[in-house]
Amino acid sequence: MRLTEAEIRRVLPHAFAGISDPAYPPDMRGKVRDIYLRPGRRILVTTDRLSAFDRVLGLVPYKGQVLNQLSAFWFERTRDIIPNHMLACPDPNVMVVRECQALPVEVIVRGYITGVTQTALWYRYSQGERHIYGYTFPEGLRKNQPLPEPIITPTTKGGPTGHDERLTCQEVVERRLVAPAVWEQVQTAAIALFRRGQEMARRGGLILVDTKYEFGLTEDGQLMLIDEIHTPDSSRFWRADTYEARFAAGEEPDNFDKEFVRLWYAERGYRGDGEPPAWDANLAVLASLRYIQVYEMLTGMEFVPAEYPAEPRVINALREL
């Protein structure tokens, strides 16, 4: 039985911000994941932190567990396409992964023309551009329309401005960011992963609209899928059963990812500049319910909440590694 709003509200004070015990400082801290280094391995601790607009906004109960377990689910079901870095999940919030050298490119695969950020296809198209990311788009496209085939629109990671910068697939090679043979492997794997994700998401009643993949190389040069895969943080999902009617009516699709958090802020006049409005407990509860529902729709399994507070069990897992 899915957790109720009241049950999530009760654990709000215990949402997992990360390990506070000074005996266990992370070697690296990302916006959502804390990383502990071991010889040849990394320990990824996925917290309940929610980031948007390039900053951490607040904590969402069970979000870290959903991201960690959902990535594990997808890693297991895509090994036939490309190897990945996952070795074990000793705790619902912890993943042990193989050490890889990350490629300096984020691989964005898009199946629809949508989005409002400056790197989004629809934003560029709506500004009058027709040659975007190295692809030529015809006149007359509508927002949220499916593309004939999925396309790859890479970006840098951060870049000089601190923000992702658009690339074409050709520029990835021309700028020597990735070797040509490796980039060919990456593109083939990315499209295959996206098609697998779309197929499985449809079975669960969702449309995988677009997603971000990251790849890395092992010491012996083997290409691997790393980071996370097909989560509500790395992907855009829409509800499948309402998409056609809403598209025909010119309405926005029912989104099933963290986009609704961005919309909550946008409704209050915030789009990333200056100080954001205070994090809202009701928003945290709604976000938690959304993450759990996506997990259940994609996996077909009931979400089993891990014990809170999370820090003691996560520390116990780290002691064993």
N, C-alpha and C positions, 0 to 999 in steps of 0.2 A: 504493500500500500504506500502510495506516494506521501512524502512528508507534508504536513499541513503548514499553513502560514503561521499558526500559533507555535508549532514546534520549532520552526526556523527562528521565529522571533525570540524564543527562549534561549537559543544558543548564540544570538548575536554578540553578547559580550565575550564569547569564547572563540570568535572567528580567528583563524590562524594567520597572524601577521608575519610569522617567521620565528626562529629560535632566538629567545632573548637571553638564554643562559650564556654568560661570557666565556664559559669553557668550550663552547661550540660555535665560534665565529665562522661564518662562511668565507671561503677563499674569494668568491666573487658573488656579487648581488645584482640580479637583474630586476626589472620592474615586478615580475611575478615569481620568478624562480631564484632560489639561492643555491649556489654551487659549491660543493666540497670536493677537493681534488684528492685522488688516490693514484698510486702508480698505474698508469695505463687505463685508468677509469675516471669517471666523474660521477658524483652522487648529486642528482637533481632533486631538490626539495621544492615542491610546488605549493605555494602559499595561497591564501584566500584573497590576496591583494588584487584589486581590479585597476587596470590602467587604461586610460584613453587620453587623447590630446597630448601624448608624450609625457604623461605624469600619472602617478598613483593617486586615485581619487578616494578609495575607501576599501573596506573589507566585505566580502560576500561569503557567508557561511557555505561550506562544502564545495566552493568553486575549485579549490586546489585539488581536491579528491576527484572531482569530475574531469578536470583537465588531464590529470595523471592517468586515471584509469581509462579514459576515452582514448588517449594516445596509445596506451598499451593495447587496447582493443584493435585499433587500426594497424599498429605495427605488426601484430600477429597476422592480420588478414591481408597484408600487402608484401610479405616477405618474398612471394613468388615473383613480384615485379622488380624489387630492388632490396638488397640487404639494408638493415637499419641498425642503429647503435644500441638498441635496448638489450640489456643483459638480464635484468631481474627487477621485480617490484616488491621489495621487502616490507613495504607499508603502503597504505592507500595514497599517501602523499609523496612517496619516495620512489625514484627510479634510478637504478644503477645502469650506466651507459658506458660504451666503449669510447675511449679517447679518440677524437677526430679533429683534424684541422678544418674548420668551417670555411667553405667557399665564401668570398666577399660579396656575394650577390644573393638577394632574396628573389625567389622564383615565384612570381604571382601568376596563377592560371585563372583565366576568366571565361565563364560560359555565357555571360549576359552583359549587356551594356548598361551599367548602372553606377551609382556612387556619387558622392558630393564632395569628397576631398580633392585636393588639387592634383593628386596622382590618379584619380579615378577616370575611367573611360568616359562616362557620361558627362562629367564636369568638363573635360577637354572638348568633347563633341559639342556640348551646349555652348561653348565659347567660340564655336565656328571652326575648330580644327577638324580636318578630315584625314590627315596623315598622322597617326598617333602610334607611338611605340614601334614605328616601322611598318605599320599596317595601314592600308587605305580603306576608309569606310565610306559607303555610299550615302547620298542624301536621303532624308526621309525616315531615318531610324527614330524609334521612340524609346524613351527611358524604360528600362527593365525588360527590354526585348531580348530574346535569346539570340546568340550569335550562331552562324551556320556551323562553326566548329570551335572548340575551345582554343584560346590563344594564350601565348606566354608573354607577359609584360614584366620583364625584370626591373629591379631597382637596386641601387647601391644600399649599403647598410650605413645609414647616417650621413656619410659624406661630409664635405667641408662645412656645410651649413648646419649640420646636426640633424637634418631631415633626410629621408630617403629621396634619392634623385632618380628620375626616370632614365631608363636605358632601352636600347633596342637589342634584340638578340645578336645582331651583327656587332654592335658596340662592345658587348661582353668579350668577344674574341679580339676585336681591333684594339681595345684598351688593355689587352692581356690580363684581364681579370680572371679568366678561366681558360685553360688550354683547349684548343678546338675539339680534340677527341673527347675530352671530359665533358665539354659543354653539349656535344651531341648526345652523350649518354644521359646527361641531366634532362635535356628537353624530352627525349623519348620516355624516360621514367616519369617525368612530371605529368605528361599528357595521360599516360597509362594510369597513374595514381588518381588523377582527377576523374577519369571515366569510371574507375572502380568506385570512387567515392560517390559520384552521382548515382550510379546504379544502386548501391546499397542504401543511400539516403532516400531514394525514391521508395524503396520497399518500406521504409519507416515513416513515409508521409512527408518527407522534406525534399527540398530542392537545394543541392549544393551549387551555389551561385558563383562563387569565386573563393580562392584560398591561397595561402602562402605556404611554400615549402622551403626548407633549408637543407642543404647537402654538405657533406664533408668528406675528407679523404683520410683513410687510416695511414699508419706509418708505411705500410707496404703499397700504398697507392690505390686501395680499393675504394670505390665510390659508395657512400652510404647516405641514406635518409636520416636526418638528425632533428633535434629540437622537438616539435610536436606535429601532429597531423590530424586534420579534419575536426578540430575543436571549435567551440563557439568563439574562442579568442582569435584563432588563426583563419577562420572561414566565415563566409556569409551564408546563412541558411534562410530559405523562405518556406512557408507552409505550402505544400503542393496542392491541397484540395481547394484552396481559395485563389490560387495564383491566376488562372485563366480569367475568371470573372472580374477580379480586381484590375487586371491588366486591361481588359476590354473596356472597363469603366473609367480608365485613366487614374485609378487609385494606386497607392503604394502597396506592395505586397505585405503580407503578414510576416514580419521578420522574426527569426528565431535564433538570434545571436546577441552579442552585446551592443548592437546598433541602437537598441531602444534606450540604452543608457546615454549614448551620445544625443539622442533625440530629446531625452529628459532635460539635459543641460541646454540644448539649443532652444527649447521652449522657454527657458529662463534667461535667454539672451547671451548664453556663453558658447563660444565656438573655439576656445583654445587660447585666447589672449587674456592676460591678466589673471587675477585670482578667481578660481571657480567658486560657484555657490557651495555652501556647506553640504557635505555628504549626508544623505537622508536615510534614516533607518527603514522607511517603507520601501525606498528604492532598493536597498540591500536585500530585503526579503523577496521582493518581486524578481530581482536578478537571480537569487538563489533558486527560486522555483523554476525559472526559465532554464538555467543551466542543467538542473536535474531532469527536467522534461526532455531537453535535447538529448541528454545521455540515454534516457530510456527509449526514445524514438529511434535513435541511431543503432543502439545495440540490441534492442528487443529484450533487454534484461531489466529487472527491477533494481533501482539504486538502493544500495544498503549503506546507510550513513555510518562513517567511522566514528570512533569515540572522540568526544571533545571533553576537555581541552586536548588539542592535538600534540602540543609540544612534548609531553612525556613519552608518548609512543614513538614520535619521530626521533627523539634523542635515543631511545632504546634501539631503534633500527640503525642509527648511525654508529652506535657502540659496537655493533656486530660487523661493521664494514671496514 
